[in-house]
Amino acid sequence: MQGNESQAENLWRIVAGRLLRYNANLYEMWFQKMTPLRTEKSTLILGVTDDFFADFVGDNYADILEKALHDLNGADYSWRFESGHPAPQIPLVEAEKVPAPATPKPLPPTAPSGSCRPHLRSSGFTFDNFIVGDENRHAFTAAKTASEAPGLYNPLFIYGANGIGKTHLLQAVAHAVREHNPGAVIRSTTCDELLNEFYDLLWQKKSLAEFRASVRDVDVLLIDDVHRLAKKVQMQEEFFNLFNTLYDQGRQIILTSDRQPCEMSDIDKRLTTRFESGMITEVVPPEYETRLAILRLWRTEVVTDYPLGDEFLDFLATNIRSSVRRLKGCFLRLATWASINGGDRLTLECAENLLRGQIDQEYAARDVSIETIQKQVAEHYNVTIPDLLGRGKCKRLAEPRMAAMYLACELTKCSSTEIGRAFGRTHATILHARNKLPELCRGNELLRHSVEQIRHQLQKN
């Protein structure tokens, strides 16, 4: 039994460290109060104070705990709570906390004088600095209308992938409402912040009246990432009542999510149908022209000795497409490098090396259609699509066919079976092309250049 207790303690150190890094407030409120008791095969037994604690964490944070228990010493563990154990006086995770960073080293002597590290003159999210393109014009117009005529679109539900402008629009609404009506009461928060506030009051066994007043006594309620309500049963009930109160009073409600209401699982249908009762609009990743316009705006807003040239903005707009947030990080990385090392030393080859990890991830995540790849390869090699898909085995056709199969494996989310079907080939043939082409490219510079040129064109289109 002693061995099991020691193992439980060691496992909990790892798990608690993961939970702390994930969300420090959540960890201190709930997980820090658990005691590792023992292990039973692949189950970690955790001591908690009472059944209320166990039920509450199980109902609301089971998914977080399960992720933290994944791949512990090469195994996945489940968990079980055991009531009747006081919270530990000294949490084990404190030994896992990251130490404070060391004093930063001075900049290298090659750094130019002036503003070495670029920084934005203004980081405020407003409608004025939101670049509008055809792909996000509807969402922009809906948000601006909601700020000028609160209640007209109620609720306004904005959905889309992470890092492409939803939070910008949400904060722009708050900024505009304050300008138009300085006396308006605005509550802008993330769903996680709202959940933590709610659960903190429950944990302290205090009245929820204070929480309800802080959310209900508003003119405009803005909540980011509302999909985080999934599996939070008690909070969903509270939010349902809150929504009805604000809606009946004509108060403006604006919500953002990574998916539209009909795609939300583990959320009460009463809520999702209310989310669908107003205006639903999508924000999608910006196209090349919009990305380039965003980069040009940042260049005017960034204080630096060496503004990035147009060729670097084109390079970024071409290669970083998935997220405006990632685009900004890559832009600042190049601007910082140029400022520290000198703008004349930054080349496109250097920029590609600096951002190799991000570019590789972009390529891996890109979802180009197989048909587009076939067409691009056929155009590059000056062959027809029927020839590319045919049975001819001469080098003039075999090389482009293998290149097309390889790029389909690299740039689409299709399985090798699906790709094989599109090429009229077997699963094994596709896998052979995927594994063989890199080897051929190492000994054939012309082939390697052709594949990279086709890849670049596919990414730019």
Secondary structure, DSSP 8 states (H G I E B T S, - for coil): -HHHHHHHHHHHHHHHHHHHHH-HHHHHHTGGG-EEEEEETTEEEEEES-HHHHHHHHHHSHHHHHHHTSSBTTB--EEEEEES----SS-GGGGGS-----------TT--SS--S-EES-----STTS---TTTHHHHHHHHHHHHSTTSSSSEEEE--TTSSHHHHHHHHHHHHHHH-TT--EEEEEHHHHHHHHHHHHHTT--THHHHHHHHS-SEEEEE-GGGGTT-HHHHHHHHHHHHHHHHTT-EEEEEESS-GGG--SS-HHHHHHHTTSEEEE-----HHHHHHHHHHHHHHEE-SS---HHHHHHHHHH--S-HHHHHHHHHHHHHHHHHH-GGG--HHHHHHHTHHHHHHHHHH----HHHHHHHHHHHHT--HHHHHS---SHHHHHHHHHHHHHHHHH----HHHHHHHHT--HHHHHHHHHHHHHHHHH-HHHHHHHHHHHHHHHH-
